[in-house]
Amino acid sequence: MRKSFKELESLSKQIRRCIIETIANAQKGHLGGALSSVDILTYLYFSGFLNHDSKNPNWKDRDRLFLSKGHAGTGLLSVLAKAGYFEESELLSTFNRDGSRFGNNPDESIPGIEIHTGSLGHGLSIGAGHALSTKLNKQDLKTVVLLSDGECHEGSIWEGAMFAGHHQLSNLLAIVDRNKQCCDEFTEKCLKLEPLGDKFKSFNWSVYNANGHDFESIHETFIKINNDTSGLPKMIIAETVKGKGVSFMEGIVKWHHSVPNSEERELAINELS
């Protein structure tokens, strides 16, 4: 499953096209946050960082990814389809329709999905609990949680952060998709998060920054994490752009959950070709 940077870039474009087509077909979904997190998810699943097996999704020794930002589920579903967990054609044709197993927020009945998602702010505590369990059982497994920055407004995130820091869960990696937007506004206008990195450091975390759309930057950050001997949980603040990859969607608040019309769909797909 290991891919070169060039292969990862090509794959991320394919995945972005799948997201656009899936949501446009359904006429329902969340584009912006799915597009901003694609490169992070692509790296996790195709660089060799996560140990996983699409042919055996319940393999007991797999690493776990907990998608806390469930509204970006189309991004993870598109990645899992490319990884062979299910057919991409099923996702494209049934997403968000009656009788489909693919809803807007994915659930654990879907191969490759570890937890039900929906309400924000739960994923970090779930991930911390799993990381503690594997630590107590002396299992050499990674636990990764993908967070949105908007959900870092939730108090439960900071409860989970305090718990993880207290228990020195060095096997826990959290990644914030720091696109600086939430559902209808910019995060710093709603409730200031900065200095976000310093906040996690004060909760006893090792904190790293990366360009969340540059595979070389992401890779260099993961090398640092692999060499981290602090014994602390790790946090990557991934600087991203909401709607990344489609010029007229990038950084525009309405594309959190707007659906492209036929002309916008064609323009988006052409940009990603």
Secondary structure in CASP SS format (residue, H / E / C, confidence):
PFRMAT SS
TARGET T0000
AUTHOR 0000-0000-0000
METHOD secondary structure of the structure
MODEL  1
M C 1.00
R C 1.00
K C 1.00
S C 1.00
F H 1.00
K H 1.00
E H 1.00
L H 1.00
E H 1.00
S H 1.00
L H 1.00
S H 1.00
K H 1.00
Q H 1.00
I H 1.00
R H 1.00
R H 1.00
C H 1.00
I H 1.00
I H 1.00
E H 1.00
T H 1.00
I H 1.00
A H 1.00
N H 1.00
A H 1.00
Q C 1.00
K C 1.00
G C 1.00
H C 1.00
L C 1.00
G H 1.00
G H 1.00
A H 1.00
L H 1.00
S H 1.00
S H 1.00
V H 1.00
D H 1.00
I H 1.00
L H 1.00
T H 1.00
Y H 1.00
L H 1.00
Y H 1.00
F H 1.00
S C 1.00
G C 1.00
F C 1.00
L C 1.00
N C 1.00
H C 1.00
D C 1.00
S C 1.00
K C 1.00
N C 1.00
P C 1.00
N C 1.00
W C 1.00
K C 1.00
D C 1.00
R C 1.00
D C 1.00
R E 1.00
L E 1.00
F E 1.00
L E 1.00
S C 1.00
K C 1.00
G H 1.00
H H 1.00
A H 1.00
G H 1.00
T H 1.00
G H 1.00
L H 1.00
L H 1.00
S H 1.00
V H 1.00
L H 1.00
A H 1.00
K H 1.00
A H 1.00
G C 1.00
Y C 1.00
F C 1.00
E C 1.00
E H 1.00
S H 1.00
E H 1.00
L H 1.00
L H 1.00
S H 1.00
T H 1.00
F C 1.00
N C 1.00
R C 1.00
D C 1.00
G C 1.00
S C 1.00
R C 1.00
F C 1.00
G C 1.00
N C 1.00
N C 1.00
P C 1.00
D C 1.00
E C 1.00
S C 1.00
I C 1.00
P C 1.00
G C 1.00
I C 1.00
E C 1.00
I C 1.00
H C 1.00
T C 1.00
G C 1.00
S C 1.00
L C 1.00
G C 1.00
H C 1.00
G H 1.00
L H 1.00
S H 1.00
I H 1.00
G H 1.00
A H 1.00
G H 1.00
H H 1.00
A H 1.00
L H 1.00
S H 1.00
T H 1.00
K H 1.00
L H 1.00
N C 1.00
K C 1.00
Q C 1.00
D C 1.00
L C 1.00
K C 1.00
T E 1.00
V E 1.00
V E 1.00
L E 1.00
L E 1.00
S E 1.00
D C 1.00
G H 1.00
E H 1.00
C H 1.00
H H 1.00
E C 1.00
G H 1.00
S H 1.00
I H 1.00
W H 1.00
E H 1.00
G H 1.00
A H 1.00
M H 1.00
F H 1.00
A H 1.00
G H 1.00
H H 1.00
H C 1.00
Q C 1.00
L C 1.00
S C 1.00
N C 1.00
L E 1.00
L E 1.00
A E 1.00
I E 1.00
V E 1.00
D E 1.00
R E 1.00
N C 1.00
K C 1.00
Q E 1.00
C C 1.00
C C 1.00
D C 1.00
E C 1.00
F E 1.00
T H 1.00
E H 1.00
K H 1.00
C H 1.00
L C 1.00
K C 1.00
L C 1.00
E C 1.00
P C 1.00
L H 1.00
G H 1.00
D H 1.00
K H 1.00
F H 1.00
K H 1.00
S H 1.00
F C 1.00
N C 1.00
W C 1.00
S E 1.00
V E 1.00
Y E 1.00
N E 1.00
A E 1.00
N E 1.00
G C 1.00
H C 1.00
D C 1.00
F H 1.00
E H 1.00
S H 1.00
I H 1.00
H H 1.00
E H 1.00
T H 1.00
F H 1.00
I H 1.00
K H 1.00
I H 1.00
N H 1.00
N C 1.00
D C 1.00
T C 1.00
S C 1.00
G C 1.00
L C 1.00
P C 1.00
K E 1.00
M E 1.00
I E 1.00
I E 1.00
A E 1.00
E E 1.00
T C 1.00
V C 1.00
K C 1.00
G C 1.00
K C 1.00
G C 1.00
V C 1.00
S C 1.00
F C 1.00
M C 1.00
E C 1.00
G C 1.00
I C 1.00
V H 1.00
K H 1.00
W H 1.00
H H 1.00
H C 1.00
S C 1.00
V C 1.00
P C 1.00
N C 1.00
S H 1.00
E H 1.00
E H 1.00
R H 1.00
E H 1.00
L H 1.00
A H 1.00
I H 1.00
N H 1.00
E H 1.00
L C 1.00
S C 1.00
END
